[in-house]
């Protein structure tokens, strides 16, 4: 469905403490890097959630989203990925930037992490593989286990042909935006009626 990238992709931090610093993507060229214009759009929307926020970056890849959040003032980031090359890329980027904020890597499958997690986050970013076979299971897991603080935001980057429901679990769609083959879907907690 999607061709692997032909060479290493270099990314940058857009704003904040590490602005203009370069990041390198995973050596696994099948991992999609977060495009700058997509990242810029997301952070324009969620700018009020980031400062002092606790952030969860699921299917973290190179860690670009979580690093951007730390650069913009997040107090902590948890990166979740099972791919050894992604984990190595995150560690390399954090060492290169000399990040002194609180961060950790959960080296495990996303569904396993989500089903065992007890912490609540201000902002959760999920970038599952576009060809993920168990996407419905992933959404069901997201909807089953509490992840967000009451006023938190869940962001899912996904293939634009895979329309997500207007609500699932305790989440309802806040807004979405298409960028080529990518769709960004943002969810908030449902308000009590």
TIRO-2110 file (N, C-alpha, C; in Angstrom, 1 decimal):
// TIRO-2110
0.8, -1.2, 0.0, N, 1, A
0.0, 0.0, 0.0, CA, 1, A
0.9, 1.3, 0.0, C, 1, A
1.9, 1.3, 0.9, N, 2, A
2.7, 2.5, 0.9, CA, 2, A
4.2, 2.0, 0.7, C, 2, A
4.9, 2.7, -0.1, N, 3, A
6.2, 2.4, -0.4, CA, 3, A
7.1, 2.9, 0.7, C, 3, A
8.1, 2.1, 1.0, N, 4, A
9.1, 2.5, 2.0, CA, 4, A
9.9, 3.7, 1.5, C, 4, A
10.3, 4.5, 2.4, N, 5, A
11.2, 5.7, 2.0, CA, 5, A
12.5, 5.1, 1.5, C, 5, A
13.1, 5.8, 0.5, N, 6, A
14.3, 5.3, -0.1, CA, 6, A
15.6, 5.7, 0.6, C, 6, A
15.5, 6.7, 1.5, N, 7, A
16.7, 7.1, 2.3, CA, 7, A
16.3, 7.6, 3.6, C, 7, A
17.3, 7.8, 4.5, N, 8, A
17.0, 8.4, 5.8, CA, 8, A
16.4, 9.7, 5.7, C, 8, A
15.4, 10.0, 6.5, N, 9, A
14.7, 11.2, 6.5, CA, 9, A
15.1, 12.0, 7.7, C, 9, A
15.5, 13.3, 7.5, N, 10, A
15.8, 14.2, 8.6, CA, 10, A
14.7, 15.1, 8.9, C, 10, A
14.4, 15.3, 10.1, N, 11, A
13.3, 16.1, 10.6, CA, 11, A
13.9, 17.2, 11.5, C, 11, A
13.0, 18.1, 11.9, N, 12, A
13.5, 19.1, 12.8, CA, 12, A
12.4, 19.4, 13.8, C, 12, A
12.9, 20.0, 14.9, N, 13, A
11.9, 20.5, 15.9, CA, 13, A
11.5, 21.9, 15.4, C, 13, A
10.2, 22.1, 15.5, N, 14, A
9.6, 23.4, 14.9, CA, 14, A
9.7, 24.6, 15.8, C, 14, A
9.5, 24.4, 17.1, N, 15, A
9.4, 25.5, 18.0, CA, 15, A
9.9, 25.2, 19.4, C, 15, A
10.1, 26.2, 20.2, N, 16, A
10.5, 26.0, 21.6, CA, 16, A
12.0, 25.8, 21.9, C, 16, A
12.3, 25.2, 23.0, N, 17, A
13.6, 25.1, 23.5, CA, 17, A
14.6, 24.5, 22.5, C, 17, A
14.1, 23.5, 21.7, N, 18, A
15.0, 22.8, 20.8, CA, 18, A
14.7, 23.2, 19.3, C, 18, A
14.1, 24.3, 19.1, N, 19, A
13.8, 24.8, 17.8, CA, 19, A
14.9, 24.7, 16.8, C, 19, A
14.6, 24.3, 15.6, N, 20, A
15.5, 24.1, 14.5, CA, 20, A
16.5, 23.0, 14.7, C, 20, A
16.5, 22.3, 15.8, N, 21, A
17.4, 21.2, 16.0, CA, 21, A
17.0, 20.0, 15.1, C, 21, A
17.9, 19.3, 14.6, N, 22, A
17.6, 18.2, 13.6, CA, 22, A
17.4, 16.9, 14.4, C, 22, A
16.4, 16.1, 13.9, N, 23, A
16.2, 14.8, 14.4, CA, 23, A
16.4, 13.8, 13.2, C, 23, A
16.7, 12.6, 13.6, N, 24, A
16.8, 11.6, 12.5, CA, 24, A
15.8, 10.5, 12.7, C, 24, A
15.2, 10.1, 11.6, N, 25, A
14.2, 9.0, 11.7, CA, 25, A
14.8, 7.7, 12.0, C, 25, A
14.0, 6.7, 12.3, N, 26, A
14.4, 5.4, 12.5, CA, 26, A
15.2, 4.8, 11.3, C, 26, A
16.1, 3.9, 11.5, N, 27, A
16.7, 3.2, 10.4, CA, 27, A
15.7, 2.3, 9.7, C, 27, A
14.6, 2.0, 10.3, N, 28, A
13.6, 1.2, 9.6, CA, 28, A
12.8, 2.1, 8.7, C, 28, A
13.1, 2.1, 7.4, N, 29, A
12.6, 3.1, 6.5, CA, 29, A
11.1, 2.9, 6.2, C, 29, A
10.5, 1.9, 6.8, N, 30, A
9.0, 1.7, 6.6, CA, 30, A
8.3, 2.6, 7.6, C, 30, A
9.0, 3.1, 8.6, N, 31, A
8.3, 4.0, 9.7, CA, 31, A
8.2, 5.4, 9.1, C, 31, A
6.9, 5.9, 9.0, N, 32, A
6.6, 7.2, 8.5, CA, 32, A
7.0, 8.3, 9.4, C, 32, A
7.8, 9.2, 9.0, N, 33, A
8.1, 10.4, 9.9, CA, 33, A
6.9, 11.3, 9.9, C, 33, A
6.7, 12.1, 11.0, N, 34, A
5.7, 13.0, 11.1, CA, 34, A
6.1, 14.3, 10.3, C, 34, A
5.3, 14.6, 9.3, N, 35, A
5.6, 15.7, 8.4, CA, 35, A
5.5, 17.0, 9.2, C, 35, A
6.4, 18.0, 8.9, N, 36, A
6.4, 19.3, 9.6, CA, 36, A
5.1, 20.0, 9.5, C, 36, A
4.4, 20.0, 8.4, N, 37, A
3.2, 20.7, 8.2, CA, 37, A
2.1, 20.1, 9.1, C, 37, A
2.1, 18.8, 9.2, N, 38, A
1.1, 18.1, 10.0, CA, 38, A
1.4, 18.4, 11.5, C, 38, A
2.7, 18.3, 11.9, N, 39, A
3.1, 18.6, 13.2, CA, 39, A
2.7, 20.0, 13.6, C, 39, A
3.0, 21.0, 12.7, N, 40, A
2.7, 22.4, 13.0, CA, 40, A
1.2, 22.6, 13.2, C, 40, A
0.3, 21.9, 12.3, N, 41, A
-1.1, 22.0, 12.5, CA, 41, A
-1.5, 21.5, 13.9, C, 41, A
-1.1, 20.3, 14.2, N, 42, A
-1.4, 19.7, 15.5, CA, 42, A
-1.1, 20.6, 16.7, C, 42, A
0.2, 21.1, 16.7, N, 43, A
0.6, 21.9, 17.8, CA, 43, A
-0.1, 23.3, 17.8, C, 43, A
-0.5, 23.8, 16.7, N, 44, A
-1.3, 25.0, 16.7, CA, 44, A
-2.7, 24.8, 17.4, C, 44, A
-3.2, 23.6, 17.2, N, 45, A
-4.5, 23.3, 17.9, CA, 45, A
-4.3, 23.0, 19.3, C, 45, A
-3.3, 22.3, 19.7, N, 46, A
-3.2, 21.8, 21.1, CA, 46, A
-2.2, 22.6, 21.9, C, 46, A
-1.9, 23.8, 21.5, N, 47, A
-0.9, 24.6, 22.2, CA, 47, A
-1.2, 24.8, 23.7, C, 47, A
-2.5, 24.8, 24.1, N, 48, A
-2.9, 25.0, 25.5, CA, 48, A
-2.7, 23.8, 26.3, C, 48, A
-2.6, 22.6, 25.7, N, 49, A
-2.5, 21.3, 26.4, CA, 49, A
-1.1, 21.0, 26.7, C, 49, A
-0.1, 21.6, 26.0, N, 50, A
1.3, 21.2, 26.1, CA, 50, A
2.0, 21.7, 27.3, C, 50, A
2.1, 23.0, 27.6, N, 51, A
2.9, 23.5, 28.7, CA, 51, A
2.5, 22.8, 30.0, C, 51, A
3.5, 22.2, 30.6, N, 52, A
3.4, 21.5, 31.9, CA, 52, A
2.6, 20.2, 31.8, C, 52, A
2.3, 19.8, 30.6, N, 53, A
1.4, 18.6, 30.4, CA, 53, A
2.2, 17.3, 30.4, C, 53, A
1.5, 16.3, 30.7, N, 54, A
2.0, 14.9, 30.7, CA, 54, A
1.5, 14.3, 29.3, C, 54, A
2.5, 13.9, 28.5, N, 55, A
2.2, 13.5, 27.1, CA, 55, A
2.5, 12.1, 26.9, C, 55, A
1.6, 11.4, 26.2, N, 56, A
1.8, 10.0, 25.8, CA, 56, A
1.9, 10.0, 24.2, C, 56, A
3.0, 9.4, 23.8, N, 57, A
3.3, 9.2, 22.3, CA, 57, A
3.3, 7.8, 22.0, C, 57, A
2.2, 7.2, 21.4, N, 58, A
2.1, 5.8, 21.1, CA, 58, A
2.4, 5.5, 19.7, C, 58, A
3.1, 4.4, 19.4, N, 59, A
3.7, 4.2, 18.1, CA, 59, A
4.7, 5.3, 17.8, C, 59, A
5.6, 5.6, 18.7, N, 60, A
6.4, 6.8, 18.8, CA, 60, A
7.4, 7.0, 17.6, C, 60, A
7.8, 5.9, 17.0, N, 61, A
8.7, 6.0, 15.8, CA, 61, A
10.0, 6.7, 16.3, C, 61, A
10.3, 7.8, 15.7, N, 62, A
11.5, 8.5, 16.0, CA, 62, A
11.4, 9.4, 17.3, C, 62, A
10.2, 9.5, 17.8, N, 63, A
9.9, 10.4, 18.9, CA, 63, A
9.6, 11.8, 18.6, C, 63, A
9.4, 12.1, 17.3, N, 64, A
9.3, 13.5, 16.9, CA, 64, A
8.2, 14.3, 17.6, C, 64, A
7.0, 13.6, 17.8, N, 65, A
5.9, 14.3, 18.4, CA, 65, A
6.2, 14.6, 19.9, C, 65, A
6.7, 13.6, 20.6, N, 66, A
7.0, 13.8, 22.0, CA, 66, A
8.1, 14.8, 22.3, C, 66, A
9.1, 14.8, 21.4, N, 67, A
10.2, 15.7, 21.5, CA, 67, A
9.7, 17.1, 21.2, C, 67, A
8.9, 17.3, 20.2, N, 68, A
8.3, 18.6, 20.0, CA, 68, A
7.5, 19.1, 21.2, C, 68, A
6.8, 18.2, 21.9, N, 69, A
6.0, 18.6, 23.1, CA, 69, A
7.0, 19.0, 24.2, C, 69, A
8.1, 18.3, 24.4, N, 70, A
9.1, 18.7, 25.4, CA, 70, A
9.7, 20.0, 25.1, C, 70, A
10.0, 20.2, 23.8, N, 71, A
10.5, 21.5, 23.4, CA, 71, A
9.6, 22.7, 23.7, C, 71, A
8.3, 22.4, 23.6, N, 72, A
7.3, 23.5, 23.9, CA, 72, A
6.8, 23.5, 25.3, C, 72, A
7.5, 22.8, 26.2, N, 73, A
7.2, 23.0, 27.6, CA, 73, A
6.5, 21.9, 28.4, C, 73, A
6.3, 20.7, 27.7, N, 74, A
5.6, 19.6, 28.4, CA, 74, A
6.5, 19.2, 29.6, C, 74, A
5.9, 18.8, 30.7, N, 75, A
6.7, 18.4, 31.8, CA, 75, A
7.2, 16.9, 31.7, C, 75, A
6.5, 16.1, 31.0, N, 76, A
7.0, 14.7, 30.8, CA, 76, A
6.4, 14.1, 29.5, C, 76, A
7.1, 13.1, 29.0, N, 77, A
6.6, 12.4, 27.8, CA, 77, A
6.9, 10.9, 28.0, C, 77, A
6.0, 10.1, 27.7, N, 78, A
6.2, 8.6, 27.7, CA, 78, A
6.1, 8.2, 26.2, C, 78, A
7.1, 7.6, 25.7, N, 79, A
7.2, 7.1, 24.3, CA, 79, A
6.9, 5.6, 24.4, C, 79, A
6.0, 5.1, 23.5, N, 80, A
5.6, 3.7, 23.5, CA, 80, A
5.9, 3.2, 22.1, C, 80, A
6.8, 2.2, 22.0, N, 81, A
7.1, 1.5, 20.7, CA, 81, A
7.7, 0.2, 21.0, C, 81, A
7.4, -0.8, 20.2, N, 82, A
8.0, -2.1, 20.3, CA, 82, A
9.1, -2.4, 19.3, C, 82, A
9.2, -1.5, 18.3, N, 83, A
10.2, -1.7, 17.3, CA, 83, A
11.6, -1.3, 17.8, C, 83, A
12.6, -2.2, 17.8, N, 84, A
13.9, -1.9, 18.3, CA, 84, A
14.6, -0.7, 17.6, C, 84, A
14.3, -0.6, 16.3, N, 85, A
14.9, 0.5, 15.5, CA, 85, A
14.3, 1.8, 15.9, C, 85, A
13.0, 1.9, 16.2, N, 86, A
12.4, 3.1, 16.6, CA, 86, A
12.9, 3.5, 18.0, C, 86, A
13.0, 2.5, 18.9, N, 87, A
13.5, 2.8, 20.2, CA, 87, A
15.0, 3.4, 20.2, C, 87, A
15.8, 2.8, 19.3, N, 88, A
17.2, 3.3, 19.1, CA, 88, A
17.1, 4.7, 18.6, C, 88, A
16.2, 5.0, 17.7, N, 89, A
16.1, 6.4, 17.1, CA, 89, A
15.7, 7.4, 18.2, C, 89, A
14.7, 7.0, 19.0, N, 90, A
14.3, 7.9, 20.1, CA, 90, A
15.5, 8.2, 21.1, C, 90, A
16.2, 7.1, 21.5, N, 91, A
17.3, 7.3, 22.4, CA, 91, A
18.4, 8.1, 21.7, C, 91, A
18.7, 7.9, 20.4, N, 92, A
19.7, 8.7, 19.7, CA, 92, A
19.3, 10.2, 19.7, C, 92, A
18.0, 10.5, 19.4, N, 93, A
17.5, 11.8, 19.3, CA, 93, A
17.6, 12.5, 20.7, C, 93, A
17.2, 11.8, 21.8, N, 94, A
17.2, 12.4, 23.1, CA, 94, A
18.6, 12.7, 23.5, C, 94, A
19.6, 11.8, 23.2, N, 95, A
21.0, 12.0, 23.6, CA, 95, A
21.5, 13.2, 22.8, C, 95, A
21.2, 13.2, 21.5, N, 96, A
21.7, 14.3, 20.6, CA, 96, A
21.2, 15.7, 21.1, C, 96, A
20.0, 15.8, 21.5, N, 97, A
19.4, 17.0, 22.0, CA, 97, A
19.8, 17.4, 23.5, C, 97, A
20.3, 16.4, 24.2, N, 98, A
20.6, 16.5, 25.6, CA, 98, A
19.4, 16.9, 26.4, C, 98, A
18.3, 16.2, 26.2, N, 99, A
17.0, 16.5, 26.8, CA, 99, A
17.1, 16.3, 28.3, C, 99, A
16.8, 17.3, 29.0, N, 100, A
16.8, 17.2, 30.5, CA, 100, A
15.4, 17.1, 31.1, C, 100, A
14.4, 17.2, 30.3, N, 101, A
13.0, 17.0, 30.9, CA, 101, A
12.8, 15.6, 31.2, C, 101, A
11.7, 15.3, 31.9, N, 102, A
11.3, 13.9, 32.2, CA, 102, A
10.8, 13.2, 31.0, C, 102, A
11.4, 12.0, 30.7, N, 103, A
10.9, 11.2, 29.6, CA, 103, A
11.2, 9.7, 29.9, C, 103, A
10.5, 8.8, 29.3, N, 104, A
10.8, 7.4, 29.4, CA, 104, A
10.3, 6.7, 28.2, C, 104, A
10.8, 5.5, 27.9, N, 105, A
10.4, 4.7, 26.8, CA, 105, A
9.8, 3.4, 27.4, C, 105, A
8.5, 3.2, 27.0, N, 106, A
7.9, 1.9, 27.3, CA, 106, A
8.1, 1.0, 26.1, C, 106, A
9.0, 0.0, 26.2, N, 107, A
9.4, -0.9, 25.1, CA, 107, A
8.4, -2.0, 25.1, C, 107, A
7.2, -1.8, 24.6, N, 108, A
6.2, -2.8, 24.5, CA, 108, A
5.2, -2.5, 23.5, C, 108, A
4.4, -3.5, 23.1, N, 109, A
3.3, -3.4, 22.2, CA, 109, A
2.3, -2.4, 22.7, C, 109, A
1.8, -1.6, 21.7, N, 110, A
0.9, -0.5, 22.1, CA, 110, A
-0.4, -1.0, 22.8, C, 110, A
-1.0, -2.1, 22.3, N, 111, A
-2.2, -2.6, 22.9, CA, 111, A
-1.9, -3.1, 24.3, C, 111, A
-0.8, -3.7, 24.5, N, 112, A
-0.4, -4.2, 25.8, CA, 112, A
-0.2, -3.0, 26.8, C, 112, A
0.5, -2.0, 26.3, N, 113, A
0.7, -0.8, 27.2, CA, 113, A
-0.6, -0.2, 27.6, C, 113, A
-1.5, 0.0, 26.6, N, 114, A
-2.7, 0.7, 26.8, CA, 114, A
-3.6, -0.1, 27.8, C, 114, A
-3.6, -1.4, 27.7, N, 115, A
-4.4, -2.2, 28.6, CA, 115, A
-3.9, -2.3, 30.0, C, 115, A
-2.6, -2.0, 30.2, N, 116, A
-2.0, -2.0, 31.5, CA, 116, A
-1.8, -0.7, 32.2, C, 116, A
-1.9, 0.4, 31.4, N, 117, A
-1.6, 1.7, 31.8, CA, 117, A
-2.6, 2.2, 32.9, C, 117, A
-2.1, 2.9, 33.9, N, 118, A
-3.0, 3.5, 34.9, CA, 118, A
-2.9, 5.0, 35.0, C, 118, A
-1.9, 5.5, 34.3, N, 119, A
-1.7, 7.0, 34.4, CA, 119, A
-2.6, 7.7, 33.4, C, 119, A
-3.0, 8.9, 33.8, N, 120, A
-3.8, 9.8, 32.9, CA, 120, A
-2.9, 10.9, 32.3, C, 120, A
-3.2, 11.2, 31.0, N, 121, A
-2.4, 12.2, 30.3, CA, 121, A
-3.2, 13.4, 29.8, C, 121, A
-2.5, 14.5, 29.6, N, 122, A
-3.1, 15.7, 29.1, CA, 122, A
-3.3, 15.6, 27.6, C, 122, A
-2.4, 14.9, 27.0, N, 123, A
-2.3, 14.8, 25.5, CA, 123, A
-1.8, 13.4, 25.1, C, 123, A
-2.6, 12.7, 24.3, N, 124, A
-2.2, 11.4, 23.8, CA, 124, A
-2.1, 11.5, 22.3, C, 124, A
-1.0, 11.1, 21.7, N, 125, A
-0.8, 11.1, 20.3, CA, 125, A
-0.5, 9.6, 19.8, C, 125, A
-1.3, 9.2, 18.9, N, 126, A
-1.2, 7.8, 18.4, CA, 126, A
-1.0, 7.8, 16.9, C, 126, A
0.1, 7.2, 16.4, N, 127, A
0.4, 7.1, 15.0, CA, 127, A
0.6, 5.7, 14.6, C, 127, A
-0.5, 4.9, 14.6, N, 128, A
-0.4, 3.5, 14.2, CA, 128, A
0.0, 3.3, 12.8, C, 128, A
0.6, 2.1, 12.4, N, 129, A
0.8, 1.9, 11.0, CA, 129, A
-0.4, 2.0, 10.2, C, 129, A
-0.3, 2.5, 9.0, N, 130, A
-1.5, 2.7, 8.1, CA, 130, A
-2.1, 1.4, 7.7, C, 130, A
-1.2, 0.3, 7.7, N, 131, A
-1.7, -1.0, 7.3, CA, 131, A
-2.0, -1.9, 8.5, C, 131, A
-2.2, -1.3, 9.6, N, 132, A
-2.5, -2.0, 10.9, CA, 132, A
-3.7, -2.9, 10.7, C, 132, A
-3.6, -4.2, 10.8, N, 133, A
-4.7, -5.1, 10.6, CA, 133, A
-5.7, -5.0, 11.7, C, 133, A
-5.3, -4.7, 12.9, N, 134, A
-6.3, -4.7, 14.1, CA, 134, A
-6.7, -3.3, 14.5, C, 134, A
-7.0, -2.4, 13.5, N, 135, A
-7.3, -1.1, 13.9, CA, 135, A
-8.6, -1.0, 14.7, C, 135, A
-9.6, -1.8, 14.4, N, 136, A
-10.8, -1.8, 15.3, CA, 136, A
-10.5, -2.2, 16.7, C, 136, A
-9.6, -3.2, 16.9, N, 137, A
-9.2, -3.6, 18.2, CA, 137, A
-8.4, -2.5, 18.9, C, 137, A
-7.6, -1.8, 18.1, N, 138, A
-6.9, -0.6, 18.7, CA, 138, A
-7.8, 0.4, 19.2, C, 138, A
-8.9, 0.8, 18.4, N, 139, A
-9.8, 1.8, 18.8, CA, 139, A
-10.6, 1.3, 20.1, C, 139, A
-11.0, 0.0, 20.0, N, 140, A
-11.7, -0.6, 21.2, CA, 140, A
-10.9, -0.5, 22.5, C, 140, A
-9.6, -0.8, 22.3, N, 141, A
-8.7, -0.7, 23.5, CA, 141, A
-8.6, 0.8, 24.0, C, 141, A
-8.4, 1.7, 23.0, N, 142, A
-8.3, 3.1, 23.4, CA, 142, A
-9.6, 3.5, 24.1, C, 142, A
-10.8, 3.1, 23.7, N, 143, A
-12.0, 3.4, 24.2, CA, 143, A
-12.3, 2.8, 25.6, C, 143, A
-11.7, 1.7, 25.8, N, 144, A
-11.9, 0.9, 27.1, CA, 144, A
-11.2, 1.4, 28.3, C, 144, A
-9.9, 1.8, 28.1, N, 145, A
-9.1, 2.1, 29.2, CA, 145, A
-8.9, 3.6, 29.3, C, 145, A
-9.1, 4.2, 30.5, N, 146, A
-9.0, 5.6, 30.7, CA, 146, A
-7.6, 6.1, 30.5, C, 146, A
-7.4, 7.0, 29.6, N, 147, A
-6.1, 7.5, 29.3, CA, 147, A
-5.9, 9.0, 29.6, C, 147, A
-7.0, 9.7, 29.3, N, 148, A
-7.0, 11.2, 29.4, CA, 148, A
-7.4, 11.8, 30.7, C, 148, A
-6.8, 12.9, 31.0, N, 149, A
-7.4, 13.8, 32.1, CA, 149, A
-8.7, 14.3, 31.5, C, 149, A
-9.6, 14.7, 32.4, N, 150, A
-10.9, 15.1, 31.9, CA, 150, A
-10.9, 16.1, 30.8, C, 150, A
-10.0, 17.0, 30.8, N, 151, A
-9.9, 18.0, 29.7, CA, 151, A
-8.8, 17.7, 28.7, C, 151, A
-8.4, 16.5, 28.6, N, 152, A
-7.3, 16.1, 27.7, CA, 152, A
-7.7, 16.0, 26.3, C, 152, A
-6.8, 15.6, 25.4, N, 153, A
-7.0, 15.5, 24.0, CA, 153, A
-6.3, 14.3, 23.5, C, 153, A
-7.0, 13.5, 22.7, N, 154, A
-6.5, 12.3, 22.0, CA, 154, A
-6.4, 12.6, 20.5, C, 154, A
-5.2, 12.4, 19.9, N, 155, A
-4.9, 12.7, 18.5, CA, 155, A
-4.5, 11.4, 17.9, C, 155, A
-5.2, 11.1, 16.8, N, 156, A
-4.8, 9.9, 16.0, CA, 156, A
-4.5, 10.3, 14.6, C, 156, A
-3.3, 9.9, 14.2, N, 157, A
-2.9, 10.1, 12.8, CA, 157, A
-3.1, 8.8, 12.1, C, 157, A
-3.9, 8.8, 11.0, N, 158, A
-4.2, 7.6, 10.3, CA, 158, A
-4.4, 7.8, 8.8, C, 158, A
-4.5, 6.7, 8.1, N, 159, A
-4.7, 6.7, 6.6, CA, 159, A
-6.1, 7.4, 6.4, C, 159, A
-6.1, 8.3, 5.4, N, 160, A
-7.4, 9.1, 5.2, CA, 160, A
-8.5, 8.2, 4.7, C, 160, A
-8.3, 7.1, 4.1, N, 161, A
-9.4, 6.2, 3.7, CA, 161, A
-10.0, 5.5, 4.8, C, 161, A
-9.4, 5.4, 6.0, N, 162, A
-9.9, 4.8, 7.2, CA, 162, A
-10.6, 5.9, 8.0, C, 162, A
-11.9, 6.1, 7.7, N, 163, A
-12.6, 7.1, 8.5, CA, 163, A
-12.9, 6.6, 9.9, C, 163, A
-12.6, 7.4, 10.9, N, 164, A
-12.8, 7.0, 12.3, CA, 164, A
-14.3, 7.4, 12.7, C, 164, A
-14.8, 6.8, 13.6, N, 165, A
-16.2, 7.1, 14.0, CA, 165, A
-16.3, 8.5, 14.7, C, 165, A
-17.5, 9.1, 14.7, N, 166, A
-17.6, 10.4, 15.4, CA, 166, A
-17.5, 10.3, 16.9, C, 166, A
-17.6, 9.0, 17.4, N, 167, A
-17.4, 8.8, 18.9, CA, 167, A
-17.1, 7.3, 19.1, C, 167, A
-16.3, 7.0, 20.1, N, 168, A
-16.1, 5.6, 20.5, CA, 168, A
-15.7, 5.7, 22.0, C, 168, A
-16.0, 4.7, 22.7, N, 169, A
-15.8, 4.7, 24.2, CA, 169, A
-16.3, 5.9, 24.8, C, 169, A
-15.4, 6.6, 25.5, N, 170, A
-15.8, 7.9, 26.2, CA, 170, A
-15.3, 9.1, 25.3, C, 170, A
-14.9, 8.9, 24.1, N, 171, A
-14.4, 10.0, 23.3, CA, 171, A
-15.4, 10.4, 22.2, C, 171, A
-15.3, 11.7, 21.9, N, 172, A
-16.1, 12.2, 20.8, CA, 172, A
-15.2, 13.1, 19.9, C, 172, A
-15.4, 13.1, 18.6, N, 173, A
-14.6, 13.8, 17.7, CA, 173, A
-14.7, 15.3, 18.0, C, 173, A
-13.5, 15.9, 18.1, N, 174, A
-13.4, 17.4, 18.3, CA, 174, A
-13.2, 18.1, 17.0, C, 174, A
-12.3, 17.6, 16.1, N, 175, A
-12.1, 18.1, 14.8, CA, 175, A
-11.1, 17.1, 14.1, C, 175, A
-11.2, 17.2, 12.7, N, 176, A
-10.2, 16.4, 11.9, CA, 176, A
-9.8, 17.2, 10.7, C, 176, A
-8.6, 16.8, 10.2, N, 177, A
-8.1, 17.6, 9.0, CA, 177, A
-7.3, 16.6, 8.2, C, 177, A
-7.5, 16.7, 6.9, N, 178, A
-6.8, 15.8, 5.9, CA, 178, A
-5.5, 16.5, 5.3, C, 178, A
-4.4, 15.7, 5.3, N, 179, A
-3.2, 16.2, 4.6, CA, 179, A
-2.8, 15.0, 3.6, C, 179, A
-3.2, 15.1, 2.4, N, 180, A
-2.9, 14.1, 1.4, CA, 180, A
-3.5, 12.8, 1.9, C, 180, A
-2.7, 11.8, 2.1, N, 181, A
-3.1, 10.4, 2.5, CA, 181, A
-3.3, 10.3, 4.0, C, 181, A
-3.0, 11.4, 4.7, N, 182, A
-3.0, 11.4, 6.2, CA, 182, A
-4.2, 12.2, 6.7, C, 182, A
-4.9, 11.6, 7.7, N, 183, A
-6.0, 12.3, 8.3, CA, 183, A
-5.6, 12.4, 9.8, C, 183, A
-5.8, 13.6, 10.4, N, 184, A
-5.6, 13.8, 11.8, CA, 184, A
-7.0, 13.9, 12.4, C, 184, A
-7.3, 13.0, 13.3, N, 185, A
-8.5, 13.0, 14.1, CA, 185, A
-8.3, 13.3, 15.5, C, 185, A
-8.9, 14.3, 16.0, N, 186, A
-8.7, 14.8, 17.4, CA, 186, A
-10.0, 14.5, 18.2, C, 186, A
-9.9, 13.9, 19.4, N, 187, A
-11.0, 13.5, 20.2, CA, 187, A
-10.8, 14.1, 21.6, C, 187, A
-12.0, 14.5, 22.2, N, 188, A
-12.1, 14.9, 23.6, CA, 188, A
-13.0, 14.0, 24.3, C, 188, A
-12.9, 14.0, 25.7, N, 189, A
-13.8, 13.2, 26.5, CA, 189, A
-15.2, 13.7, 26.3, C, 189, A
-16.2, 12.8, 26.2, N, 190, A
-17.6, 13.2, 26.1, CA, 190, A
-18.0, 13.9, 27.4, C, 190, A
-18.8, 15.0, 27.2, N, 191, A
-19.3, 15.7, 28.3, CA, 191, A
-20.5, 14.9, 28.9, C, 191, A
-20.5, 15.0, 30.2, N, 192, A
-21.7, 14.3, 30.9, CA, 192, A
-23.0, 15.0, 30.6, C, 192, A
-24.0, 14.2, 30.3, N, 193, A
-25.3, 14.8, 29.9, CA, 193, A
-26.1, 15.1, 31.2, C, 193, A
END
